[in-house]
Amino acid sequence: MKSDHGEICGICLDVYDNPVQLPCGHSFCEVCLDGWLVKSKFDVRQPRNCPMCRHRAKPSREIISKLIAFTDVVSAFREAGHEGLEAAKMDQEDLLGALLKMGYTSEEIDDMVDEYRNSNIELPNAIMTAAGKNDAQT
C-alpha cells in the first residue's frame, strides 16, 4: 500500500517501521508481523502465510537453523560413536517430517538449508548446543 507519506503497513495501516517483505511481495512492519503471528496462535509446525494474500512463506530462519543444528549434532554424534545418536536422529526426523507435512519437498528443504548456510550467519555454539538438547531456556 502507498500513501502520500510513503509505504503503508497492511496490518497497522501506518507508515512502515522496520519493514519486512514476504516472498509474495507484501510488506509489513516487523513488530506488526510478529504481533500478528502471536495473535493468530502461530505454531512453528504450521506454515506461515501472508496476512494479506495467504501465500505460503518459507519456514522461519529459526526452524531452518534448528534443522541445521540437529543435522550437525547427528553428524558429530555419528563420527564420535556417541550414545545420543538415535535421539538426535529422531529430533532431526521429527522436524523434517513436520516440514514435509507442511507441503515442502525434500528439494525445497535442501535449498532452504543451503541458502541459510550460505547467508554468512553463524549459529552461535550456545544456540546450537541448546537446540541439540531441545532446551529453549539456555
C-alpha positions as CSV (number, residue, x, y, z in Angstrom):
1,M,0.0,0.0,0.0
2,K,1.1,3.5,-0.7
3,S,0.2,6.9,0.8
4,D,1.5,10.5,0.4
5,H,3.9,9.8,3.2
6,G,5.3,6.5,2.0
7,E,4.5,2.8,2.1
8,I,1.7,1.7,4.5
9,C,1.7,-1.5,6.6
10,G,-1.4,-3.6,5.8
11,I,-1.7,-4.5,9.5
12,C,-1.4,-1.2,11.4
13,L,-2.3,1.0,8.4
14,D,0.6,3.3,9.3
15,V,3.9,4.1,7.6
16,Y,6.3,1.2,7.8
17,D,8.5,0.8,10.8
18,N,11.4,-1.6,10.0
19,P,9.6,-3.2,7.1
20,V,9.8,-7.0,6.4
21,Q,8.9,-8.2,2.9
22,L,7.5,-11.7,2.5
23,P,8.2,-13.8,-0.6
24,C,4.8,-12.9,-2.1
25,G,5.8,-9.2,-2.2
26,H,3.7,-7.9,0.6
27,S,5.5,-5.9,3.3
28,F,4.6,-5.2,7.0
29,C,6.2,-3.6,10.0
30,E,8.4,-6.1,11.7
31,V,6.6,-5.6,15.1
32,C,3.1,-5.8,13.4
33,L,4.0,-9.1,11.6
34,D,5.4,-10.6,14.9
35,G,2.3,-9.5,16.7
36,W,0.0,-10.9,14.0
37,L,1.8,-14.3,14.3
38,V,1.3,-14.3,18.1
39,K,-2.3,-13.3,17.9
40,S,-3.0,-15.9,15.2
41,K,-1.7,-18.6,17.6
42,F,1.2,-19.3,15.2
43,D,2.7,-22.7,15.6
44,V,6.2,-23.4,14.3
45,R,5.0,-26.7,12.8
46,Q,2.3,-24.9,10.7
47,P,3.2,-23.0,7.6
48,R,3.5,-19.2,7.7
49,N,1.1,-17.4,5.4
50,C,0.9,-13.8,4.3
51,P,-1.8,-11.9,6.3
52,M,-2.9,-10.2,3.0
53,C,-3.0,-13.0,0.4
54,R,-2.4,-16.2,2.4
55,H,0.6,-17.1,0.2
56,R,2.7,-19.7,1.8
57,A,6.0,-18.3,3.0
58,K,9.2,-20.1,3.8
59,P,9.8,-21.5,7.2
60,S,11.4,-19.1,9.6
61,R,15.2,-18.9,9.9
62,E,14.7,-20.3,13.4
63,I,13.3,-23.5,12.0
64,I,16.0,-23.9,9.4
65,S,18.7,-23.1,11.9
66,K,17.3,-25.7,14.2
67,L,17.3,-28.3,11.4
68,I,20.9,-27.4,10.6
69,A,21.8,-27.7,14.3
70,F,20.1,-31.2,14.5
71,T,21.9,-32.2,11.3
72,D,25.3,-31.1,12.7
73,V,24.7,-32.8,16.1
74,V,23.7,-36.1,14.3
75,S,26.9,-35.8,12.2
76,A,29.1,-35.2,15.2
77,F,27.5,-38.0,17.2
78,R,27.8,-40.4,14.3
79,E,31.6,-39.6,14.0
80,A,32.2,-39.9,17.7
81,G,30.0,-43.0,18.1
82,H,28.0,-41.1,20.8
83,E,25.2,-42.9,22.5
84,G,22.8,-40.0,21.9
85,L,22.9,-40.5,18.2
86,E,19.4,-42.2,17.9
87,A,17.7,-39.4,20.0
88,A,19.4,-36.7,17.8
89,K,18.3,-38.5,14.7
90,M,14.7,-38.7,16.0
91,D,14.7,-34.9,16.6
92,Q,16.0,-34.3,13.1
93,E,13.5,-36.6,11.6
94,D,10.6,-35.0,13.5
95,L,11.5,-31.6,12.2
96,L,12.0,-32.9,8.7
97,G,8.7,-34.7,8.9
98,A,6.9,-31.5,10.1
99,L,8.3,-29.6,7.1
100,L,7.2,-32.3,4.7
101,K,3.7,-32.3,6.2
102,M,3.6,-28.5,5.7
103,G,4.0,-29.2,2.0
104,Y,7.7,-28.6,1.4
105,T,9.5,-31.1,-0.8
106,S,12.9,-32.5,0.2
107,E,14.5,-30.4,-2.6
108,E,12.9,-27.2,-1.2
109,I,14.2,-28.1,2.3
110,D,17.7,-28.8,0.9
111,D,17.6,-25.5,-1.0
112,M,16.5,-23.5,2.1
113,V,19.2,-25.2,4.2
114,D,21.8,-24.3,1.5
115,E,20.5,-20.7,1.3
116,Y,20.8,-20.4,5.1
117,R,24.3,-21.9,5.3
118,N,25.4,-19.5,2.5
119,S,23.9,-16.4,4.2
120,N,27.0,-16.0,6.3
121,I,25.1,-16.0,9.5
122,E,26.8,-18.2,12.1
123,L,24.8,-20.1,14.6
124,P,26.4,-19.4,18.0
125,N,27.6,-22.5,19.8
126,A,25.3,-21.9,22.7
127,I,22.3,-21.9,20.5
128,M,23.5,-25.0,18.6
129,T,24.0,-26.8,22.0
130,A,20.6,-25.7,23.2
131,A,18.9,-26.8,20.0
132,G,20.7,-30.1,20.2
133,K,19.4,-30.6,23.8
134,N,16.0,-29.2,22.8
135,D,16.5,-26.6,25.6
136,A,14.9,-23.3,24.7
137,Q,15.9,-21.8,28.1
138,T,19.7,-21.9,27.6
